[in-house]
Amino acid sequence: MGLTPEGRQLYERLMPQVQAINSQILMALKPEQAQQFDEALERLQARALALLTELSPALPKANRRRGRSGKDAV
């Protein structure tokens, strides 16, 4: 499933603004600090994905009707 034409237009309009803001924020870091930050984020994301895989069977399932975990739902 992809974006609707309206969603694509919104994305194309907003993404340059988001990228400009992100660039301005990252200017607070020296280039080597920005590289270290990127590497740290990649390691954190990899660990989060690994934990998701490891813990997936043990995670409570959401009860979408109640907005709570299935174990707690009545």
PQR file with spaces between the fields and no chain letter, atoms N, CA, C, O and H, PARSE charges and radii, in Angstrom:
ATOM       1  N    MET     1       0.849   -1.174    0.000 -0.4000 1.5000
ATOM       2  CA   MET     1       0.000    0.000    0.000 -0.0000 2.0000
ATOM       3  C    MET     1       0.895    1.237    0.000  0.5500 1.7000
ATOM       4  O    MET     1       1.903    1.272    0.705 -0.5500 1.4000
ATOM       5  N    GLY     2       0.545    2.216   -0.759 -0.4000 1.5000
ATOM       6  CA   GLY     2       1.340    3.428   -0.862 -0.0000 2.0000
ATOM       7  C    GLY     2       0.527    4.656   -0.514  0.5500 1.7000
ATOM       8  O    GLY     2      -0.597    4.573   -0.019 -0.5500 1.4000
ATOM       9  H    GLY     2      -0.274    2.187   -1.332  0.4000 1.0000
ATOM      10  N    LEU     3       1.125    5.781   -0.788 -0.4000 1.5000
ATOM      11  CA   LEU     3       0.444    7.042   -0.535 -0.0000 2.0000
ATOM      12  C    LEU     3      -0.603    7.312   -1.600  0.5500 1.7000
ATOM      13  O    LEU     3      -0.456    6.928   -2.761 -0.5500 1.4000
ATOM      14  H    LEU     3       2.038    5.849   -1.190  0.4000 1.0000
ATOM      15  N    THR     4      -1.642    7.969   -1.181 -0.4000 1.5000
ATOM      16  CA   THR     4      -2.633    8.449   -2.148 -0.0000 2.0000
ATOM      17  C    THR     4      -1.998    9.614   -2.918  0.5500 1.7000
ATOM      18  O    THR     4      -0.980   10.152   -2.482 -0.5500 1.4000
ATOM      19  H    THR     4      -1.761    8.281   -0.238  0.4000 1.0000
ATOM      20  N    PRO     5      -2.574   10.004   -4.033 -0.5600 1.5000
ATOM      21  CA   PRO     5      -2.038   11.169   -4.746  0.2800 2.0000
ATOM      22  C    PRO     5      -1.975   12.419   -3.848  0.5500 1.7000
ATOM      23  O    PRO     5      -1.026   13.199   -3.924 -0.5500 1.4000
ATOM      24  N    GLU     6      -2.992   12.593   -3.003 -0.4000 1.5000
ATOM      25  CA   GLU     6      -2.999   13.738   -2.086 -0.0000 2.0000
ATOM      26  C    GLU     6      -1.874   13.612   -1.061  0.5500 1.7000
ATOM      27  O    GLU     6      -1.221   14.598   -0.719 -0.5500 1.4000
ATOM      28  H    GLU     6      -3.763   11.959   -2.940  0.4000 1.0000
ATOM      29  N    GLY     7      -1.656   12.400   -0.577 -0.4000 1.5000
ATOM      30  CA   GLY     7      -0.573   12.150    0.374 -0.0000 2.0000
ATOM      31  C    GLY     7       0.785   12.385   -0.254  0.5500 1.7000
ATOM      32  O    GLY     7       1.677   12.940    0.387 -0.5500 1.4000
ATOM      33  H    GLY     7      -2.186   11.599   -0.854  0.4000 1.0000
ATOM      34  N    ARG     8       0.950   11.974   -1.491 -0.4000 1.5000
ATOM      35  CA   ARG     8       2.204   12.181   -2.220 -0.0000 2.0000
ATOM      36  C    ARG     8       2.467   13.671   -2.387  0.5500 1.7000
ATOM      37  O    ARG     8       3.598   14.122   -2.204 -0.5500 1.4000
ATOM      38  H    ARG     8       0.225   11.524   -2.012  0.4000 1.0000
ATOM      39  N    GLN     9       1.439   14.443   -2.734 -0.4000 1.5000
ATOM      40  CA   GLN     9       1.602   15.900   -2.891 -0.0000 2.0000
ATOM      41  C    GLN     9       2.010   16.547   -1.569  0.5500 1.7000
ATOM      42  O    GLN     9       2.888   17.409   -1.539 -0.5500 1.4000
ATOM      43  H    GLN     9       0.520   14.077   -2.883  0.4000 1.0000
ATOM      44  N    LEU    10       1.377   16.134   -0.491 -0.4000 1.5000
ATOM      45  CA   LEU    10       1.715   16.668    0.829 -0.0000 2.0000
ATOM      46  C    LEU    10       3.151   16.323    1.192  0.5500 1.7000
ATOM      47  O    LEU    10       3.893   17.171    1.688 -0.5500 1.4000
ATOM      48  H    LEU    10       0.664   15.434   -0.515  0.4000 1.0000
ATOM      49  N    TYR    11       3.539   15.079    0.945 -0.4000 1.5000
ATOM      50  CA   TYR    11       4.915   14.639    1.213 -0.0000 2.0000
ATOM      51  C    TYR    11       5.910   15.494    0.423  0.5500 1.7000
ATOM      52  O    TYR    11       6.891   15.989    0.979 -0.5500 1.4000
ATOM      53  H    TYR    11       2.935   14.391    0.542  0.4000 1.0000
ATOM      54  N    GLU    12       5.655   15.658   -0.844 -0.4000 1.5000
ATOM      55  CA   GLU    12       6.562   16.430   -1.703 -0.0000 2.0000
ATOM      56  C    GLU    12       6.632   17.897   -1.294  0.5500 1.7000
ATOM      57  O    GLU    12       7.658   18.548   -1.494 -0.5500 1.4000
ATOM      58  H    GLU    12       4.859   15.256   -1.295  0.4000 1.0000
ATOM      59  N    ARG    13       5.568   18.414   -0.732 -0.4000 1.5000
ATOM      60  CA   ARG    13       5.563   19.804   -0.283 -0.0000 2.0000
ATOM      61  C    ARG    13       6.280   19.971    1.055  0.5500 1.7000
ATOM      62  O    ARG    13       6.992   20.954    1.260 -0.5500 1.4000
ATOM      63  H    ARG    13       4.735   17.886   -0.569  0.4000 1.0000
ATOM      64  N    LEU    14       6.094   19.017    1.960 -0.4000 1.5000
ATOM      65  CA   LEU    14       6.630   19.166    3.308 -0.0000 2.0000
ATOM      66  C    LEU    14       8.049   18.627    3.487  0.5500 1.7000
ATOM      67  O    LEU    14       8.807   19.157    4.300 -0.5500 1.4000
ATOM      68  H    LEU    14       5.516   18.218    1.792  0.4000 1.0000
ATOM      69  N    MET    15       8.418   17.591    2.748 -0.4000 1.5000
ATOM      70  CA   MET    15       9.721   16.959    2.963 -0.0000 2.0000
ATOM      71  C    MET    15      10.891   17.926    2.823  0.5500 1.7000
ATOM      72  O    MET    15      11.801   17.864    3.650 -0.5500 1.4000
ATOM      73  H    MET    15       7.802   17.160    2.088  0.4000 1.0000
ATOM      74  N    PRO    16      10.929   18.812    1.835 -0.5600 1.5000
ATOM      75  CA   PRO    16      12.051   19.762    1.778  0.2800 2.0000
ATOM      76  C    PRO    16      12.140   20.640    3.034  0.5500 1.7000
ATOM      77  O    PRO    16      13.237   20.974    3.481 -0.5500 1.4000
ATOM      78  N    GLN    17      10.996   21.009    3.596 -0.4000 1.5000
ATOM      79  CA   GLN    17      10.989   21.805    4.821 -0.0000 2.0000
ATOM      80  C    GLN    17      11.538   20.997    5.997  0.5500 1.7000
ATOM      81  O    GLN    17      12.324   21.508    6.795 -0.5500 1.4000
ATOM      82  H    GLN    17      10.105   20.737    3.232  0.4000 1.0000
ATOM      83  N    VAL    18      11.126   19.756    6.098 -0.4000 1.5000
ATOM      84  CA   VAL    18      11.598   18.875    7.168 -0.0000 2.0000
ATOM      85  C    VAL    18      13.102   18.671    7.040  0.5500 1.7000
ATOM      86  O    VAL    18      13.824   18.733    8.035 -0.5500 1.4000
ATOM      87  H    VAL    18      10.487   19.341    5.449  0.4000 1.0000
ATOM      88  N    GLN    19      13.573   18.430    5.839 -0.4000 1.5000
ATOM      89  CA   GLN    19      15.005   18.230    5.621 -0.0000 2.0000
ATOM      90  C    GLN    19      15.805   19.484    5.960  0.5500 1.7000
ATOM      91  O    GLN    19      16.902   19.383    6.510 -0.5500 1.4000
ATOM      92  H    GLN    19      12.987   18.379    5.030  0.4000 1.0000
ATOM      93  N    ALA    20      15.280   20.647    5.644 -0.4000 1.5000
ATOM      94  CA   ALA    20      15.969   21.904    5.963 -0.0000 2.0000
ATOM      95  C    ALA    20      16.057   22.102    7.475  0.5500 1.7000
ATOM      96  O    ALA    20      17.097   22.515    7.988 -0.5500 1.4000
ATOM      97  H    ALA    20      14.390   20.728    5.197  0.4000 1.0000
ATOM      98  N    ILE    21      14.980   21.812    8.181 -0.4000 1.5000
ATOM      99  CA   ILE    21      14.984   21.924    9.643 -0.0000 2.0000
ATOM     100  C    ILE    21      15.985   20.943   10.239  0.5500 1.7000
ATOM     101  O    ILE    21      16.767   21.310   11.116 -0.5500 1.4000
ATOM     102  H    ILE    21      14.135   21.476    7.764  0.4000 1.0000
ATOM     103  N    ASN    22      15.965   19.702    9.771 -0.4000 1.5000
ATOM     104  CA   ASN    22      16.914   18.704   10.274 -0.0000 2.0000
ATOM     105  C    ASN    22      18.353   19.132   10.031  0.5500 1.7000
ATOM     106  O    ASN    22      19.205   18.947   10.900 -0.5500 1.4000
ATOM     107  H    ASN    22      15.329   19.404    9.059  0.4000 1.0000
ATOM     108  N    SER    23      18.636   19.693    8.879 -0.4000 1.5000
ATOM     109  CA   SER    23      19.984   20.162    8.566 -0.0000 2.0000
ATOM     110  C    SER    23      20.410   21.274    9.523  0.5500 1.7000
ATOM     111  O    SER    23      21.550   21.306    9.985 -0.5500 1.4000
ATOM     112  H    SER    23      17.945   19.843    8.172  0.4000 1.0000
ATOM     113  N    GLN    24      19.489   22.175    9.811 -0.4000 1.5000
ATOM     114  CA   GLN    24      19.802   23.266   10.732 -0.0000 2.0000
ATOM     115  C    GLN    24      20.061   22.737   12.141  0.5500 1.7000
ATOM     116  O    GLN    24      20.957   23.225   12.830 -0.5500 1.4000
ATOM     117  H    GLN    24      18.562   22.148    9.436  0.4000 1.0000
ATOM     118  N    ILE    25      19.297   21.759   12.568 -0.4000 1.5000
ATOM     119  CA   ILE    25      19.493   21.170   13.895 -0.0000 2.0000
ATOM     120  C    ILE    25      20.853   20.486   13.967  0.5500 1.7000
ATOM     121  O    ILE    25      21.578   20.643   14.950 -0.5500 1.4000
ATOM     122  H    ILE    25      18.569   21.363   12.009  0.4000 1.0000
ATOM     123  N    LEU    26      21.201   19.728   12.929 -0.4000 1.5000
ATOM     124  CA   LEU    26      22.472   19.003   12.929 -0.0000 2.0000
ATOM     125  C    LEU    26      23.686   19.919   12.845  0.5500 1.7000
ATOM     126  O    LEU    26      24.808   19.480   13.098 -0.5500 1.4000
ATOM     127  H    LEU    26      20.612   19.600   12.131  0.4000 1.0000
ATOM     128  N    MET    27      23.477   21.179   12.494 -0.4000 1.5000
ATOM     129  CA   MET    27      24.591   22.124   12.463 -0.0000 2.0000
ATOM     130  C    MET    27      25.173   22.349   13.861  0.5500 1.7000
ATOM     131  O    MET    27      26.276   22.879   13.997 -0.5500 1.4000
ATOM     132  H    MET    27      22.566   21.536   12.289  0.4000 1.0000
ATOM     133  N    ALA    28      24.432   21.947   14.901 -0.4000 1.5000
ATOM     134  CA   ALA    28      24.936   22.063   16.267 -0.0000 2.0000
ATOM     135  C    ALA    28      26.088   21.090   16.514  0.5500 1.7000
ATOM     136  O    ALA    28      26.832   21.243   17.482 -0.5500 1.4000
ATOM     137  H    ALA    28      23.536   21.517   14.790  0.4000 1.0000
ATOM     138  N    LEU    29      26.238   20.084   15.637 -0.4000 1.5000
ATOM     139  CA   LEU    29      27.283   19.077   15.794 -0.0000 2.0000
ATOM     140  C    LEU    29      28.388   19.294   14.772  0.5500 1.7000
ATOM     141  O    LEU    29      28.144   19.734   13.649 -0.5500 1.4000
ATOM     142  H    LEU    29      25.634   19.959   14.850  0.4000 1.0000
ATOM     143  N    LYS    30      29.595   18.979   15.183 -0.4000 1.5000
ATOM     144  CA   LYS    30      30.712   18.945   14.241 -0.0000 2.0000
ATOM     145  C    LYS    30      30.495   17.733   13.335  0.5500 1.7000
ATOM     146  O    LYS    30      29.800   16.797   13.730 -0.5500 1.4000
ATOM     147  H    LYS    30      29.793   18.622   16.096  0.4000 1.0000
ATOM     148  N    PRO    31      31.071   17.725   12.131 -0.5600 1.5000
ATOM     149  CA   PRO    31      30.850   16.592   11.213  0.2800 2.0000
ATOM     150  C    PRO    31      31.147   15.226   11.840  0.5500 1.7000
ATOM     151  O    PRO    31      30.393   14.276   11.630 -0.5500 1.4000
ATOM     152  N    GLU    32      32.231   15.120   12.601 -0.4000 1.5000
ATOM     153  CA   GLU    32      32.538   13.820   13.217 -0.0000 2.0000
ATOM     154  C    GLU    32      31.520   13.466   14.301  0.5500 1.7000
ATOM     155  O    GLU    32      31.240   12.288   14.518 -0.5500 1.4000
ATOM     156  H    GLU    32      32.843   15.892   12.771  0.4000 1.0000
ATOM     157  N    GLN    33      30.969   14.460   14.979 -0.4000 1.5000
ATOM     158  CA   GLN    33      29.927   14.192   15.972 -0.0000 2.0000
ATOM     159  C    GLN    33      28.644   13.733   15.285  0.5500 1.7000
ATOM     160  O    GLN    33      27.962   12.833   15.776 -0.5500 1.4000
ATOM     161  H    GLN    33      31.197   15.417   14.802  0.4000 1.0000
ATOM     162  N    ALA    34      28.316   14.348   14.159 -0.4000 1.5000
ATOM     163  CA   ALA    34      27.129   13.942   13.406 -0.0000 2.0000
ATOM     164  C    ALA    34      27.275   12.499   12.928  0.5500 1.7000
ATOM     165  O    ALA    34      26.312   11.732   12.956 -0.5500 1.4000
ATOM     166  H    ALA    34      28.870   15.079   13.761  0.4000 1.0000
ATOM     167  N    GLN    35      28.485   12.130   12.489 -0.4000 1.5000
ATOM     168  CA   GLN    35      28.737   10.752   12.052 -0.0000 2.0000
ATOM     169  C    GLN    35      28.575    9.782   13.221  0.5500 1.7000
ATOM     170  O    GLN    35      27.972    8.720   13.064 -0.5500 1.4000
ATOM     171  H    GLN    35      29.267   12.752   12.467  0.4000 1.0000
ATOM     172  N    GLN    36      29.101   10.134   14.380 -0.4000 1.5000
ATOM     173  CA   GLN    36      28.969    9.286   15.563 -0.0000 2.0000
ATOM     174  C    GLN    36      27.502    9.160   15.966  0.5500 1.7000
ATOM     175  O    GLN    36      27.051    8.086   16.363 -0.5500 1.4000
ATOM     176  H    GLN    36      29.591   10.996   14.508  0.4000 1.0000
ATOM     177  N    PHE    37      26.767   10.256   15.861 -0.4000 1.5000
ATOM     178  CA   PHE    37      25.344   10.255   16.184 -0.0000 2.0000
ATOM     179  C    PHE    37      24.588    9.304   15.258  0.5500 1.7000
ATOM     180  O    PHE    37      23.767    8.510   15.718 -0.5500 1.4000
ATOM     181  H    PHE    37      27.134   11.128   15.538  0.4000 1.0000
ATOM     182  N    ASP    38      24.865    9.383   13.952 -0.4000 1.5000
ATOM     183  CA   ASP    38      24.237    8.484   12.980 -0.0000 2.0000
ATOM     184  C    ASP    38      24.550    7.024   13.301  0.5500 1.7000
ATOM     185  O    ASP    38      23.669    6.166   13.263 -0.5500 1.4000
ATOM     186  H    ASP    38      25.531   10.028   13.579  0.4000 1.0000
ATOM     187  N    GLU    39      25.808    6.757   13.617 -0.4000 1.5000
ATOM     188  CA   GLU    39      26.207    5.382   13.940 -0.0000 2.0000
ATOM     189  C    GLU    39      25.525    4.892   15.205  0.5500 1.7000
ATOM     190  O    GLU    39      25.101    3.739   15.276 -0.5500 1.4000
ATOM     191  H    GLU    39      26.524    7.454   13.648  0.4000 1.0000
ATOM     192  N    ALA    40      25.418    5.756   16.201 -0.4000 1.5000
ATOM     193  CA   ALA    40      24.734    5.380   17.445 -0.0000 2.0000
ATOM     194  C    ALA    40      23.257    5.098   17.178  0.5500 1.7000
ATOM     195  O    ALA    40      22.707    4.135   17.710 -0.5500 1.4000
ATOM     196  H    ALA    40      25.763    6.693   16.143  0.4000 1.0000
ATOM     197  N    LEU    41      22.616    5.924   16.364 -0.4000 1.5000
ATOM     198  CA   LEU    41      21.209    5.690   16.027 -0.0000 2.0000
ATOM     199  C    LEU    41      21.025    4.367   15.289  0.5500 1.7000
ATOM     200  O    LEU    41      20.062    3.641   15.539 -0.5500 1.4000
ATOM     201  H    LEU    41      23.064    6.707   15.932  0.4000 1.0000
ATOM     202  N    GLU    42      21.942    4.055   14.384 -0.4000 1.5000
ATOM     203  CA   GLU    42      21.861    2.787   13.658 -0.0000 2.0000
ATOM     204  C    GLU    42      21.998    1.613   14.609  0.5500 1.7000
ATOM     205  O    GLU    42      21.277    0.624   14.476 -0.5500 1.4000
ATOM     206  H    GLU    42      22.724    4.644   14.180  0.4000 1.0000
ATOM     207  N    ARG    43      22.921    1.705   15.577 -0.4000 1.5000
ATOM     208  CA   ARG    43      23.085    0.619   16.558 -0.0000 2.0000
ATOM     209  C    ARG    43      21.843    0.477   17.426  0.5500 1.7000
ATOM     210  O    ARG    43      21.403   -0.637   17.710 -0.5500 1.4000
ATOM     211  H    ARG    43      23.507    2.508   15.686  0.4000 1.0000
ATOM     212  N    LEU    44      21.279    1.606   17.845 -0.4000 1.5000
ATOM     213  CA   LEU    44      20.064    1.559   18.662 -0.0000 2.0000
ATOM     214  C    LEU    44      18.897    0.957   17.890  0.5500 1.7000
ATOM     215  O    LEU    44      18.130    0.162   18.433 -0.5500 1.4000
ATOM     216  H    LEU    44      21.637    2.511   17.614  0.4000 1.0000
ATOM     217  N    GLN    45      18.766    1.335   16.627 -0.4000 1.5000
ATOM     218  CA   GLN    45      17.680    0.790   15.806 -0.0000 2.0000
ATOM     219  C    GLN    45      17.866   -0.712   15.607  0.5500 1.7000
ATOM     220  O    GLN    45      16.899   -1.471   15.689 -0.5500 1.4000
ATOM     221  H    GLN    45      19.389    1.981   16.186  0.4000 1.0000
ATOM     222  N    ALA    46      19.086   -1.143   15.350 -0.4000 1.5000
ATOM     223  CA   ALA    46      19.351   -2.572   15.169 -0.0000 2.0000
ATOM     224  C    ALA    46      19.025   -3.338   16.443  0.5500 1.7000
ATOM     225  O    ALA    46      18.446   -4.423   16.385 -0.5500 1.4000
ATOM     226  H    ALA    46      19.870   -0.527   15.284  0.4000 1.0000
ATOM     227  N    ARG    47      19.393   -2.782   17.596 -0.4000 1.5000
ATOM     228  CA   ARG    47      19.110   -3.457   18.861 -0.0000 2.0000
ATOM     229  C    ARG    47      17.615   -3.504   19.132  0.5500 1.7000
ATOM     230  O    ARG    47      17.100   -4.514   19.613 -0.5500 1.4000
ATOM     231  H    ARG    47      19.864   -1.900   17.643  0.4000 1.0000
ATOM     232  N    ALA    48      16.917   -2.419   18.825 -0.4000 1.5000
ATOM     233  CA   ALA    48      15.464   -2.387   19.014 -0.0000 2.0000
ATOM     234  C    ALA    48      14.781   -3.433   18.142  0.5500 1.7000
ATOM     235  O    ALA    48      13.854   -4.105   18.595 -0.5500 1.4000
ATOM     236  H    ALA    48      17.335   -1.599   18.434  0.4000 1.0000
ATOM     237  N    LEU    49      15.225   -3.578   16.900 -0.4000 1.5000
ATOM     238  CA   LEU    49      14.649   -4.591   16.013 -0.0000 2.0000
ATOM     239  C    LEU    49      14.949   -5.998   16.516  0.5500 1.7000
ATOM     240  O    LEU    49      14.096   -6.883   16.450 -0.5500 1.4000
ATOM     241  H    LEU    49      15.978   -3.032   16.532  0.4000 1.0000
ATOM     242  N    ALA    50      16.164   -6.201   17.018 -0.4000 1.5000
ATOM     243  CA   ALA    50      16.521   -7.510   17.566 -0.0000 2.0000
ATOM     244  C    ALA    50      15.660   -7.832   18.781  0.5500 1.7000
ATOM     245  O    ALA    50      15.185   -8.959   18.925 -0.5500 1.4000
ATOM     246  H    ALA    50      16.857   -5.482   17.071  0.4000 1.0000
ATOM     247  N    LEU    51      15.459   -6.861   19.647 -0.4000 1.5000
ATOM     248  CA   LEU    51      14.612   -7.086   20.822 -0.0000 2.0000
ATOM     249  C    LEU    51      13.176   -7.376   20.420  0.5500 1.7000
ATOM     250  O    LEU    51      12.519   -8.231   21.014 -0.5500 1.4000
ATOM     251  H    LEU    51      15.845   -5.946   19.530  0.4000 1.0000
ATOM     252  N    LEU    52      12.697   -6.677   19.428 -0.4000 1.5000
ATOM     253  CA   LEU    52      11.337   -6.918   18.955 -0.0000 2.0000
ATOM     254  C    LEU    52      11.184   -8.361   18.505  0.5500 1.7000
ATOM     255  O    LEU    52      10.183   -9.010   18.809 -0.5500 1.4000
ATOM     256  H    LEU    52      13.230   -5.982   18.945  0.4000 1.0000
ATOM     257  N    THR    53      12.177   -8.863   17.780 -0.4000 1.5000
ATOM     258  CA   THR    53      12.151  -10.252   17.318 -0.0000 2.0000
ATOM     259  C    THR    53      12.239  -11.209   18.499  0.5500 1.7000
ATOM     260  O    THR    53      11.504  -12.195   18.555 -0.5500 1.4000
ATOM     261  H    THR    53      12.990   -8.336   17.533  0.4000 1.0000
ATOM     262  N    GLU    54      13.125  -10.927   19.433 -0.4000 1.5000
ATOM     263  CA   GLU    54      13.312  -11.793   20.594 -0.0000 2.0000
ATOM     264  C    GLU    54      12.084  -11.820   21.490  0.5500 1.7000
ATOM     265  O    GLU    54      11.695  -12.879   21.983 -0.5500 1.4000
ATOM     266  H    GLU    54      13.722  -10.126   19.386  0.4000 1.0000
ATOM     267  N    LEU    55      11.472  -10.664   21.703 -0.4000 1.5000
ATOM     268  CA   LEU    55      10.372  -10.546   22.663 -0.0000 2.0000
ATOM     269  C    LEU    55       8.993  -10.696   22.049  0.5500 1.7000
ATOM     270  O    LEU    55       7.999  -10.780   22.771 -0.5500 1.4000
ATOM     271  H    LEU    55      11.788   -9.804   21.302  0.4000 1.0000
ATOM     272  N    SER    56       8.920  -10.731   20.745 -0.4000 1.5000
ATOM     273  CA   SER    56       7.633  -10.718   20.057 -0.0000 2.0000
ATOM     274  C    SER    56       6.611  -11.699   20.616  0.5500 1.7000
ATOM     275  O    SER    56       5.476  -11.292   20.864 -0.5500 1.4000
ATOM     276  H    SER    56       9.727  -10.662   20.158  0.4000 1.0000
ATOM     277  N    PRO    57       6.950  -12.975   20.828 -0.5600 1.5000
ATOM     278  CA   PRO    57       5.940  -13.895   21.349  0.2800 2.0000
ATOM     279  C    PRO    57       5.488  -13.542   22.768  0.5500 1.7000
ATOM     280  O    PRO    57       4.367  -13.876   23.152 -0.5500 1.4000
ATOM     281  N    ALA    58       6.331  -12.880   23.545 -0.4000 1.5000
ATOM     282  CA   ALA    58       6.002  -12.568   24.932 -0.0000 2.0000
ATOM     283  C    ALA    58       5.268  -11.240   25.082  0.5500 1.7000
ATOM     284  O    ALA    58       4.709  -10.962   26.144 -0.5500 1.4000
ATOM     285  H    ALA    58       7.241  -12.609   23.232  0.4000 1.0000
ATOM     286  N    LEU    59       5.261  -10.419   24.040 -0.4000 1.5000
ATOM     287  CA   LEU    59       4.607   -9.121   24.141 -0.0000 2.0000
ATOM     288  C    LEU    59       3.092   -9.297   24.167  0.5500 1.7000
ATOM     289  O    LEU    59       2.547  -10.104   23.415 -0.5500 1.4000
ATOM     290  H    LEU    59       5.715  -10.645   23.177  0.4000 1.0000
ATOM     291  N    PRO    60       2.412   -8.544   25.031 -0.5600 1.5000
ATOM     292  CA   PRO    60       0.945   -8.642   25.065  0.2800 2.0000
ATOM     293  C    PRO    60       0.352   -8.106   23.772  0.5500 1.7000
ATOM     294  O    PRO    60       0.864   -7.155   23.182 -0.5500 1.4000
ATOM     295  N    LYS    61      -0.717   -8.722   23.348 -0.4000 1.5000
ATOM     296  CA   LYS    61      -1.407   -8.275   22.142 -0.0000 2.0000
ATOM     297  C    LYS    61      -2.392   -7.178   22.527  0.5500 1.7000
ATOM     298  O    LYS    61      -3.048   -7.266   23.564 -0.5500 1.4000
ATOM     299  H    LYS    61      -1.134   -9.496   23.827  0.4000 1.0000
ATOM     300  N    ALA    62      -2.495   -6.158   21.702 -0.4000 1.5000
ATOM     301  CA   ALA    62      -3.393   -5.042   21.974 -0.0000 2.0000
ATOM     302  C    ALA    62      -4.837   -5.463   21.728  0.5500 1.7000
ATOM     303  O    ALA    62      -5.141   -6.164   20.763 -0.5500 1.4000
ATOM     304  H    ALA    62      -1.962   -6.087   20.859  0.4000 1.0000
ATOM     305  N    ASN    63      -5.706   -5.026   22.608 -0.4000 1.5000
ATOM     306  CA   ASN    63      -7.134   -5.171   22.395 -0.0000 2.0000
ATOM     307  C    ASN    63      -7.585   -3.853   21.798  0.5500 1.7000
ATOM     308  O    ASN    63      -7.816   -2.885   22.524 -0.5500 1.4000
ATOM     309  H    ASN    63      -5.459   -4.456   23.392  0.4000 1.0000
ATOM     310  N    ARG    64      -7.712   -3.809   20.490 -0.4000 1.5000
ATOM     311  CA   ARG    64      -7.976   -2.552   19.802 -0.0000 2.0000
ATOM     312  C    ARG    64      -9.334   -1.965   20.165  0.5500 1.7000
ATOM     313  O    ARG    64      -9.531   -0.755   20.048 -0.5500 1.4000
ATOM     314  H    ARG    64      -7.525   -4.595   19.900  0.4000 1.0000
ATOM     315  N    ARG    65     -10.252   -2.779   20.593 -0.4000 1.5000
ATOM     316  CA   ARG    65     -11.562   -2.257   20.991 -0.0000 2.0000
ATOM     317  C    ARG    65     -11.487   -1.562   22.343  0.5500 1.7000
ATOM     318  O    ARG    65     -12.195   -0.584   22.584 -0.5500 1.4000
ATOM     319  H    ARG    65     -10.092   -3.762   20.689  0.4000 1.0000
ATOM     320  N    ARG    66     -10.637   -2.064   23.215 -0.4000 1.5000
ATOM     321  CA   ARG    66     -10.516   -1.510   24.565 -0.0000 2.0000
ATOM     322  C    ARG    66      -9.319   -0.570   24.699  0.5500 1.7000
ATOM     323  O    ARG    66      -9.267    0.226   25.637 -0.5500 1.4000
ATOM     324  H    ARG    66     -10.062   -2.858   23.019  0.4000 1.0000
ATOM     325  N    GLY    67      -8.366   -0.649   23.783 -0.4000 1.5000
ATOM     326  CA   GLY    67      -7.186    0.200   23.867 -0.0000 2.0000
ATOM     327  C    GLY    67      -6.210   -0.233   24.947  0.5500 1.7000
ATOM     328  O    GLY    67      -5.383    0.554   25.407 -0.5500 1.4000
ATOM     329  H    GLY    67      -8.409   -1.295   23.022  0.4000 1.0000
ATOM     330  N    ARG    68      -6.318   -1.510   25.351 -0.4000 1.5000
ATOM     331  CA   ARG    68      -5.430   -2.037   26.388 -0.0000 2.0000
ATOM     332  C    ARG    68      -4.890   -3.366   25.906  0.5500 1.7000
ATOM     333  O    ARG    68      -5.331   -3.903   24.890 -0.5500 1.4000
ATOM     334  H    ARG    68      -6.990   -2.150   24.978  0.4000 1.0000
ATOM     335  N    SER    69      -3.922   -3.893   26.653 -0.4000 1.5000
ATOM     336  CA   SER    69      -3.361   -5.187   26.272 -0.0000 2.0000
ATOM     337  C    SER    69      -4.420   -6.274   26.459  0.5500 1.7000
ATOM     338  O    SER    69      -5.305   -6.166   27.308 -0.5500 1.4000
ATOM     339  H    SER    69      -3.563   -3.457   27.478  0.4000 1.0000
ATOM     340  N    GLY    70      -4.308   -7.300   25.661 -0.4000 1.5000
ATOM     341  CA   GLY    70      -5.264   -8.398   25.712 -0.0000 2.0000
ATOM     342  C    GLY    70      -5.338   -9.069   27.065  0.5500 1.7000
ATOM     343  O    GLY    70      -6.413   -9.504   27.476 -0.5500 1.4000
ATOM     344  H    GLY    70      -3.589   -7.388   24.971  0.4000 1.0000
ATOM     345  N    LYS    71      -4.213   -9.165   27.775 -0.4000 1.5000
ATOM     346  CA   LYS    71      -4.194   -9.803   29.090 -0.0000 2.0000
ATOM     347  C    LYS    71      -5.013   -9.000   30.106  0.5500 1.7000
ATOM     348  O    LYS    71      -5.592   -9.570   31.030 -0.5500 1.4000
ATOM     349  H    LYS    71      -3.339   -8.811   27.441  0.4000 1.0000
ATOM     350  N    ASP    72      -5.057   -7.670   29.931 -0.4000 1.5000
ATOM     351  CA   ASP    72      -5.750   -6.822   30.890 -0.0000 2.0000
ATOM     352  C    ASP    72      -7.194   -6.558   30.484  0.5500 1.7000
ATOM     353  O    ASP    72      -7.995   -6.095   31.296 -0.5500 1.4000
ATOM     354  H    ASP    72      -4.587   -7.206   29.180  0.4000 1.0000
ATOM     355  N    ALA    73      -7.521   -6.845   29.251 -0.4000 1.5000
ATOM     356  CA   ALA    73      -8.857   -6.533   28.747 -0.0000 2.0000
ATOM     357  C    ALA    73      -9.894   -7.434   29.391  0.5500 1.7000
ATOM     358  O    ALA    73      -9.627   -8.590   29.720 -0.5500 1.4000
ATOM     359  H    ALA    73      -6.870   -7.221   28.592  0.4000 1.0000
ATOM     360  N    VAL    74     -11.083   -6.874   29.563 -0.4000 1.5000
ATOM     361  CA   VAL    74     -12.180   -7.634   30.161 -0.0000 2.0000
ATOM     362  C    VAL    74     -13.120   -8.109   29.089  0.5500 1.7000
ATOM     363  O    VAL    74     -14.114   -8.771   29.389 -0.5500 1.4000
ATOM     364  H    VAL    74     -11.300   -5.935   29.296  0.4000 1.0000
